[in-house]
Amino acid sequence: MEFSLRAYFKHTMLADRLNIIRAGILGANDGIISVSGIVLGAMGANFSSNYLLVSGVAGMLAGACSMAGGEYISVSAQHDIQKNTVKKVLSETAATPAMSRQHIVTTYLKKGLSKKTAETVADELMAQVNIQTQVNDEVADTYQIKVGHYLNPWHAAATSFLSFIAGALIPLLAMTLIPNPYKELGTLIAMVIALALNGLVSSHSQTMSTKQTMLRNIIVGLLTTVVTFALGALFHTTIGV
């Protein structure tokens, strides 16, 4: 069967889709800033082109693996919390049917049913001893979790890894393709453009304005590269490499 990205996202839970988007935006942003800082710091130290390329590629791979590992650990913890929450609700519901009945009544009252109708629904559900249905209603209403559908740590890890690589390629390509004496300036401009575009994309999922998001990204990137370039230049001056 042919893989369809649209179909994949359609059948993925909203929380997981948002988590994938978040991991992608953060991964790309970190890839742009981290590798830009590395190569510009190496430029400040006056490293040769070969050293620049090796430093950039090593930073790209190390950063991508680190980001993916961090996302996997973080989302795995959320995944476990979701599963344990459902397990706890299932245990409590099975042990306290009277309380479960009242919770069902309350849930359907909130949904607009009359008290009589809500009680009828609750009695029918309790008569069927359908504990799973009660659990589904409670975790969905209280914890915003759908039973059996939890955050997938592999989705976040893979997205973070690939997006970091994609972001890191921008300063790497700029550093490789732009000739001297414009290499530093060209790499810096490429970084600023990439961060602005990433801020533009990420602003759609935030309450902060597009301009503020783009400006924040650019300022963080510039501060990072200024520090690394200055340290590289200091290293070159004091040690003479």
Sequence and secondary structure as in RCSB ss.txt:
>XXXX:A:sequence
MEFSLRAYFKHTMLADRLNIIRAGILGANDGIISVSGIVLGAMGANFSSNYLLVSGVAGMLAGACSMAGGEYISV
SAQHDIQKNTVKKVLSETAATPAMSRQHIVTTYLKKGLSKKTAETVADELMAQVNIQTQVNDEVADTYQIKVGHY
LNPWHAAATSFLSFIAGALIPLLAMTLIPNPYKELGTLIAMVIALALNGLVSSHSQTMSTKQTMLRNIIVGLLTT
VVTFALGALFHTTIGV
>XXXX:A:secstr
    HHHHHHTS HHHHHHHHHHHHHHHHHHHHHHHHHHHHHHHTT  HHHHHHHHHHHHHHHHHHHHHHHHHHH
HHHHHHHHHHHHHHHHHHHH HHHHHHHHHHHHHHTT  HHHHHHHHHHHHHTT HHHHHHHHIIIII  BTTB 
  HHHHHHHHHHHHHHHHHHHHHHHHHS TTSHHHHHHHHHHHHHHHHHHHHGGGSSS HHHHHHHHHHHHHHHH
HHHHHHHHHHHHHH  
